[in-house]
Amino acid sequence: MKVIIQRVAHASVKVDNEIVGAIEKGFMILLGVGKDDTEKEAELLASKVANLRIFCDEADKMNLSLLDTDGEALVISNFTLCADSKKGNRPSFINAKEPVEANALYEKFCLFLKENGVKKVAKGIFGADMKVELLNDGPVTIILDTDIWRK
């Protein structure tokens, strides 16, 4: 499971020109579910994300988490994070989990964020053509991949 986290002042996602999810200060999260990912990875990653200390404290040090700041999360499913582009110029997506199972893990990840104390978790619509808007704060962008904990 992979996430790209952007610390944002605000973010929203539209489907068919309608806002389906929006947040204020927090994380805009792109989530890619790989074919070998399980609920265990979703739980581990949600805990890591909720507790990731990338907000500044009073000394201007990145020392505060979403939980410390009452930050919000906007989670967008993004199978293209599982792209394999080793050969040629057209990425392959064979490493992405099948849609039904991927959606279930996407929903679990969002639930685990809430269980870890994130008060507002907004979402896009799984599999939809989404338009995401955000104001990156920093910019601060972090990439996490559960493969590092598997080894």
N, C-alpha and C positions, 0 to 999 in steps of 0.2 A: 504494500500500500504506500502510495506517495502523496505528499501534500506540498503545495506551494502556498505559503502563508504570506500575505501582505498586511502590514500594520496600516490601518486606514483611519482617516477622519470620518469617512462615511462610504458606503457602497450600496449598490442596488443591482437587481437583475430583472430584466424584462423578457417576457415571452409574448409574442404577437402584440408588441407595443404596450403591454400592460405590466406594471411592476408587480412581480410575484413574491419578491423578497427584498428587504432593505434593512440596513443597520446604520447606527451612528458609530462612534469610536469603537474600534475593535479589530477583528481579523476578517479579511476576505480570504477564504480557503478554497483552493482548487484541489479536489480529491480524485486520485486515480486508483482504481481497484484492479490489482493484478490477478492472474488466473490462480495463483497459489495462495492468495490471501484468505484469511479466515476471520471469524469473530474475535479471535485472540489479538490479531493485528489491529483491528478496529478499536478495541478497548485500550490497548497499549498506546496507540497513536492519539486517541482522544485525550487520554490523561496527560500525555506529553504536551499536546497543544494547549490544553486548558492551563497548564502550569508553566508554559514557556515564558520566561521573563525578558520581554523585549519592549516594555514600556518604561519610560524614564521616571525615576524617583525625584525627590526634591533636590538631590545633588546632581541631577542630569545624567545619572548612570542608568543603563538598561538593567533594571532590577525588579520590575513589577510585572505581574502576569495579568491575563484577562480577568482572573478571579480577584486580584488585588484592586483592579481599576473598574470593576463592574462592566467590563468590556463585553461587546456583543460579537457574534460570529455569523457570517454569511458563508454557507457551504455550497459549493457548486460541483456537481459531478463532472469529471473530465477524463474520459477514457484515453484521450490523446497523450496523457502523461505516461502511459504504458507503451508508447511508440518505440519500435525497434528500427533504427535507421542505419544499422551497420552496413547493409548492402544497398547500393543504388541511391537514388534520390527520392524515392517514394516510400514513406514509412509504412511498416507493417504493424498491425495492431493485434497480432496473435497472442501477445502477452497479457492482454486485457481479459478480465473475467467476463463470462457471458452475461448479457444485460439483466436477466431476472435475478441472478445471484449477486451481481454487482450492485443492483439497486437495493437489495436486502442489506448488504454490508454498508452501503451509503447511509441508509436509514439508521442502522445500528450505530454507526459512527456519530451521527447527529444526536441520537439518544444518549450515547455515552458522554458526549460533551455536556449535555444537560445534567446527567448523573454526576459529573465531576464538578458541577456548580456553575456552569455558564448559564446565566439567566435567560438570555435571548439567543436562540439559534434559528436564523432564517435560512431558507433553502431556495434553490432554483427548482426546476422541474426536470427530473431525471429523463435523459434522452431527448429533451427538447432543444430547439435552436434558440440559444439564449444570448442576450446582449447584456454584458456586464459593464457597469460604470463604477469607478472608484476614485477616491482621492488618496493616493499612497502617502502616508505620513512618515517622512524621513528622507528619502525612501528607506524602508526596512522591508526586506524580502528574505524569507528563510525557506529552505527546502529540507524536508524530512522524508526519509525512506525507511520503512521497517526492515528492509533487507540488512541494514547495519546491525540490527539486534538478532537476526537469525543466525549470523555467522559465529 
